[in-house]
Amino acid sequence: MISCRRATNADVDLFRSIRLRALQDSPGAFGSTYEAAIRRDHASWRDQILSTSDGIDRNTQFAFAADQCVGLAALYRDQDTASGEIVQMWVDPDQRGSPAASILLGQLRVWAAEVGIHHLVLSVTSINGRAIKFYEKQGFRSTGECLWTDPNRDLQGIRMTLTLASLRDE
Ligand SMILES: CC(C)(COP(=O)(O)OP(=O)(O)OC[C@H]1O[C@@H](n2cnc3c(N)ncnc32)[C@H](O)[C@@H]1OP(=O)(O)O)[C@@H](O)C(=O)NCCC(=O)NCCS
């Protein structure tokens, strides 16, 4: 049984540990690296989670199986475009193929609609076939646009988008 909840100000250590696990587990999935993240100080993790724990601009969600945290995802509003970017999406390898990822994304989609974000974007690395397939199942489509490259790791981030308003037409 998977449950989700929004991060609170008390979740600084949980956020740091799960994000570091994600970066260590899936180095080819993110623009950020474990090596850079492990050097961040406590204040930077605290400030990041505080910016997401209430309000209408950012939302971090944790997924739990029993009392174990097994997933993380966040949605950050882009003030200029009125869209929102899905970031940090990760579930524990033991929970892949379970509903955890879709529940996390579902929570963020509901919240996005509540706070007036109607267009979701994300970047996924071109080598990450599993994530691309997951997002396609959730209705996202690739625009083919390359958002960033990291020549040191031979990675490029590809843009995928989903217009939430279109869900009402399905
Ligand atoms: C991305 C992620 C959250 C998706 O969650 P998940 O539980 O694995 O997703 P699902 O199992 O529901 O969907 C993945 C689909 O890809 C398929 N798949 C598995 N490996 C694949 C591959 N190499 N290429 C293409 N498709 C693949 C799976 O069979 C599944 O399809 P199905 O439901 O038709 O069988 C999870 O895999 C994860 O945390 N990955 C590591 C971190 C990551 O990549 N984050 C995304 C950053 S943008």
The ligand as an ORCA input file, in Angstrom:
! r2SCAN-3c Opt
* xyz 0 1
  C      11.115      6.845    -13.766
  C      10.417      6.027    -12.675
  C       9.935      6.955    -11.569
  C       9.193      5.338    -13.303
  O       8.584      4.516    -12.352
  P       8.344      2.949    -12.695
  O       7.640      2.336    -11.543
  O       9.646      2.362    -13.093
  O       7.393      3.076    -13.973
  P       6.490      1.940    -14.610
  O       7.023      0.581    -14.273
  O       5.068      2.245    -14.264
  O       6.652      2.239    -16.169
  C       7.873      2.000    -16.822
  C       7.606      1.300    -18.138
  O       8.815      1.222    -18.897
  C       9.044     -0.136    -19.273
  N      10.488     -0.289    -19.367
  C      11.328     -0.877    -18.494
  N      12.593     -0.748    -18.935
  C      12.544     -0.084    -20.115
  C      13.518      0.354    -21.059
  N      14.827      0.132    -20.860
  N      13.098      1.011    -22.168
  C      11.793      1.267    -22.368
  N      10.805      0.895    -21.502
  C      11.195      0.221    -20.388
  C       8.384     -0.939    -18.209
  O       8.095     -2.250    -18.673
  C       7.112     -0.119    -17.984
  O       6.185     -0.307    -19.020
  P       4.870     -1.243    -18.810
  O       4.081     -0.654    -17.681
  O       4.157     -1.157    -20.126
  O       5.423     -2.598    -18.488
  C      11.363      4.954    -12.069
  O      11.720      4.013    -13.054
  C      12.640      5.551    -11.495
  O      12.628      6.021    -10.361
  N      13.726      5.521    -12.275
  C      15.007      6.039    -11.802
  C      14.997      7.553    -11.671
  C      14.518      8.211    -12.935
  O      14.794      7.783    -14.044
  N      13.792      9.343    -12.755
  C      13.247     10.111    -13.869
  C      13.983     11.396    -13.992
  S      13.326     12.373    -15.363
*
